[in-house]
Amino acid sequence: MMKDTLLYALAATFLCGTFAISAEPNPSQKAPPATPDAFQRTREQAVAEAALLQDAMHTILQVVHHRYYKEDEGLVIPAATMREVFEELERDHHVKLRWLVVEGQAMNAEHIARDEFEKAAVQALLAGEKKFESFENGVYRRAGPVTLSNVCLKCHIPDRRSTEDRTAGLIVTIPLRENAK
């Protein structure tokens, strides 16, 4: 139990500390408003940041879902709760994150592939690719896999014939600097 509590605290600290998520910012530490250019990254920065975000969000989702979510307690599922984190990251850091249906049924219609990039990403993730990415119109987009393990399949693949892991996805969108290389 102590290990679980420690892991949960570590995940919360990571989110709160790394991304400065708080309900009440400390006025004495408030930074001046950032210009839109401050949120633009080089290609290398965007790729590194997206990979880190993909891994962090996947790990946090797995740990929290498997160790703390109990279906019969009436709690909101962790993937839905993380939407609040996604909204704060978008507001504070101009990074967009969103879940993507790859295998199984959508638990939320917002997670269905919307455009050609996302449809191609679904195919790439189904084929076992570890990432699918694009640099277009001043934006870096990366789709990476999210594991749907046995506990997830009850909802995502209710008529399953096996309990083997399936795949969902996470899309990370990051603005690039003009002429970023």
C-alpha positions in Angstrom: 0.0 0.0 0.0 2.9 2.4 0.8 4.4 1.7 -2.6 1.1 2.5 -4.3 0.7 5.7 -2.3 4.2 6.7 -3.2 3.7 6.0 -6.9 0.5 8.0 -6.9 2.2 10.9 -5.1 5.1 10.7 -7.6 2.6 10.8 -10.5 0.8 13.8 -9.0 4.1 15.6 -8.2 5.2 15.0 -11.8 2.1 16.5 -13.2 1.9 19.4 -10.7 5.6 20.2 -10.6 6.5 19.7 -14.3 3.5 21.4 -15.8 2.8 23.8 -12.9 -0.8 22.8 -12.6 -2.5 24.5 -9.6 -5.8 25.9 -8.8 -4.4 29.1 -7.2 -1.2 30.5 -8.7 1.2 32.2 -6.3 1.0 35.9 -7.3 4.6 36.5 -6.1 5.8 33.8 -8.6 3.6 34.8 -11.5 5.5 35.1 -14.7 4.7 37.8 -17.2 2.3 36.6 -19.9 4.1 34.6 -22.6 3.9 35.7 -26.2 2.7 33.1 -28.8 6.2 32.8 -30.0 7.3 31.5 -26.6 5.3 28.4 -27.1 6.8 27.5 -30.5 9.5 24.9 -30.6 12.1 23.7 -33.0 11.5 20.3 -34.7 14.0 18.7 -32.3 12.4 20.3 -29.3 8.9 19.3 -30.4 9.9 15.7 -31.1 11.6 15.3 -27.7 8.7 17.0 -25.8 6.0 14.9 -27.6 7.9 11.7 -26.8 8.2 12.6 -23.2 4.5 13.6 -23.0 3.4 10.4 -24.7 5.4 8.3 -22.3 4.4 10.2 -19.2 0.7 10.3 -20.0 0.6 6.6 -21.0 2.5 5.6 -17.8 0.3 7.8 -15.5 -2.9 6.4 -17.2 -1.8 2.8 -16.6 -0.6 3.3 -13.0 -3.7 5.3 -11.9 -6.2 3.1 -13.8 -4.8 -0.2 -12.6 -3.9 0.8 -9.0 -6.5 3.3 -8.0 -9.6 3.0 -10.2 -12.3 0.7 -8.9 -15.3 0.5 -11.1 -17.8 -0.1 -8.3 -16.8 3.1 -6.5 -18.5 5.3 -9.0 -15.3 7.2 -9.8 -14.7 9.0 -13.1 -12.3 6.8 -15.2 -8.7 8.1 -15.3 -8.6 8.7 -19.0 -11.6 11.1 -18.6 -10.0 12.8 -15.6 -6.8 13.3 -17.5 -8.8 15.4 -19.9 -8.6 18.2 -17.3 -4.8 17.8 -17.4 -4.9 18.0 -21.2 -6.9 21.2 -21.0 -4.4 22.8 -18.6 -1.5 21.8 -20.8 -3.1 23.3 -23.8 -4.0 26.6 -22.0 -0.6 26.9 -20.2 1.8 25.4 -22.7 -0.1 25.4 -26.0 0.3 21.6 -26.3 -2.7 19.7 -27.4 -3.3 16.1 -26.3 -6.2 13.8 -27.2 -7.0 10.2 -27.1 -7.4 8.2 -30.3 -9.5 5.1 -30.9 -7.4 2.5 -32.6 -8.9 -0.9 -31.6 -12.3 -1.4 -29.9 -15.2 0.9 -29.5 -15.0 4.6 -28.8 -16.0 5.5 -25.2 -16.2 9.1 -26.4 -17.0 10.2 -30.0 -14.3 12.9 -29.7 -11.7 10.1 -29.8 -12.5 8.9 -33.3 -10.0 9.7 -36.1 -11.0 13.1 -37.6 -8.6 13.7 -40.5 -6.2 12.0 -42.9 -3.3 12.2 -40.4 -5.3 10.5 -37.7 -6.7 7.8 -40.0 -3.2 7.0 -41.1 -2.0 7.1 -37.5 -4.6 4.4 -36.6 -3.3 2.2 -39.4 0.3 2.7 -38.3 -0.5 1.9 -34.7 -2.5 -1.1 -35.7 0.6 -2.3 -37.6 2.6 -2.0 -34.4 4.4 1.2 -35.1 5.6 3.0 -32.0 4.9 6.5 -33.4 3.3 8.2 -36.4 4.3 11.8 -37.0 4.0 14.7 -39.3 5.4 18.2 -39.7 2.8 20.4 -41.5 1.7 24.0 -41.5 3.9 25.0 -38.6 2.7 22.1 -36.4 4.3 18.8 -35.2 1.8 16.0 -34.6 2.7 12.7 -33.1 0.5 9.7 -32.4 1.7 7.0 -30.1 0.3 3.8 -28.7 -1.6 3.4 -25.4 -2.0 -0.1 -24.2 -5.5 -1.4 -23.5 -4.9 -4.3 -21.1 -7.3 -6.9 -20.0 -9.0 -4.6 -17.4 -9.7 -2.0 -20.2 -11.2 -4.6 -22.6 -14.4 -5.1 -20.7 -15.6 -1.6 -21.9 -13.5 -1.0 -25.0 -14.0 -4.5 -26.5 -17.0 -6.0 -24.8 -17.4 -8.9 -27.3 -13.7 -10.0 -27.2 -12.6 -13.5 -27.8 -9.3 -13.1 -26.0 -7.8 -11.0 -23.2 -4.6 -10.1 -25.2 -3.6 -6.4 -25.0 -5.1 -4.1 -27.6 -4.1 -0.6 -28.7 -5.5 2.9 -28.3 -3.6 6.1 -29.1 -2.6 9.5 -27.9 -2.1 12.4 -30.2 0.3 15.2 -29.2 0.2 18.5 -31.2 2.9 21.1 -30.7 3.4 24.4 -32.6 6.7 24.9 -34.4 8.8 28.0 -34.9 8.7 29.4 -38.4 11.3 27.8 -40.5 12.0 25.3 -37.7 14.4 22.6 -38.7 
